[in-house]
Amino acid sequence: MSTTFIHKLHGQHQQSNATFPDKVLAEEFIDGFFKFLFIPNRQKKLSEFELAKEFEAFKSHLSTLIYDVLGDGDKTQSVTEKFFEAVPGIYDALLKDAAAVVQFDPAAESIEEVLVAYPGFYATAVHRFSHQLWVQGVKLLPRVFAEYAHSKTGIDIHPGATIGESFFIDHGTGIVIGETTVIGNNVKIYQGVTLGALSVSKGAAKLKRHPTIEDNVVIYSGATILGGDTVVGKNSVIGGNVWLTNSVLSDSIVYHKSEVTIRDKNPLPDVLNFVI
């Protein structure tokens, strides 16, 4: 290997002041915390004292990760305490998400099935935890959490996105939800949906670039909704494969019209086999 390249690489490493969280520890934390909250050990039921002790261990784990990116002990302690103060509310919100899945998905037979087997619920849980850190000013670590959930589920939710109560992702593979997206309560989204931005300059990065989805909206598979000024009004239904860059009034049905032809497998008549 070229010694010139190694010299250049060494110089860049020495000059870098970036602080990165340990990805392996970050993935272990978010997976472990999810299981701690929602998938209790069947072989050993923990006592309240043991639960409290394990909860404190997760505090210590997260504190280490936050310190890696902030490099400030006092600020790390403040962020960690505020995050764990928010956990009970996030936990209740996630139980509402799980209940929405059971209510609206005929294939879901129990809350337990949703908790252990639904990738959409896992992605939503990781998002809610990541979003809490995001609004507290921690940016890089939530992105690591979000990308880990993306790699496991195929669902890409930016931690900056705001999502209301009783959120239901069905199937989920291929869903993309951008940073400044705002989603209301009781929204259902199917696989392959994109809530994205229109082409914008880097200078507009701090502006709202992604759509607003109001309460009780259903968005079917393959729909693409773009733009920070785009608002989908409450109680609307967005059909599959719709491409939408304009706002939609409340109680609307938006659908993509296509033509599907069905015929039998018999050969076409010879009269159609012509040459010009």
C-alpha positions, 0 to 999 in steps of 0.5 A, a space after each residue: 500500500 502507498 506510504 503516501 496515502 498512509 501518511 495522508 490518512 494519518 494526518 487526517 486522523 490526527 487533525 480530526 476533532 470529531 467524537 463518535 459514539 461506539 456503534 456496537 455499544 449503541 446497538 447493544 443499548 437500544 436493543 437491550 433497552 427495547 427488550 428490557 421494556 417490552 420483552 421480559 425474560 420468561 425464565 426469570 421474572 425480575 423483582 422490582 428491586 432487580 428491575 430498578 437495578 437494571 434500569 440504573 445500569 441502562 442509565 450508566 450505559 447511555 451516559 457513556 454513549 452521550 459522553 462520547 459525543 458531548 465530552 462534557 460530564 455535567 451536560 451528559 448527566 443532565 441529558 441522561 437524567 432528562 431522557 430517563 425522566 421522559 421514558 415513562 411517557 414514551 413507554 405509554 405512547 408506545 403501548 398506544 402504538 402497539 394497541 393501534 396495531 392490534 386494533 387495525 391489523 386483522 393479522 395481529 392477535 395480541 399485544 405480545 405478538 406486536 411487541 416481539 414480532 412487528 418490525 414497524 413497532 420496533 422502528 417506532 420504538 427506536 424512533 421515539 427514544 431517538 427523537 427524545 435525545 434529538 430534541 434535547 440537542 444530542 444529534 449524532 447518537 440518535 442517528 446511529 440508533 435510527 440507522 441501526 433500526 433501518 438496517 434491521 427493519 428496512 424502515 428509515 425514520 429520521 430522529 428529527 421527525 415528529 410523530 403523534 400518538 397511536 402510530 401504525 406502520 403496517 409491514 413497513 419495508 421501504 418506508 422513509 420519513 424525513 427530518 422535518 416531517 410532522 405526523 398527527 395522531 392515529 395515522 396509518 402508513 403502509 410499506 414503501 411510503 416516502 415522506 420526503 423533501 423536494 429538491 432544496 439547496 443546502 442553505 435551506 436545510 434548517 427550513 421545514 422540508 418535509 410534509 405534514 400529515 394530520 390526524 387519522 390519515 391512511 397512506 397506502 403502499 408506494 405513495 410519495 408525499 413531498 415538500 415542506 408546504 404539503 399538508 395532508 388534511 385530517 381523515 384523508 386517504 392517500 392511495 397506493 402509488 400516488 405522487 403528491 406535492 400539493 396540499 390535500 383538504 381534510 376528508 379527501 381521497 387521493 388515488 392514482 388512476 391506472 389501467 390494468 388489462 386482463 386477458 386469457 393466455 390464448 394466442 392473439 389472432 393472426 390479424 394483429 401480427 402485421 408489419 408496416 
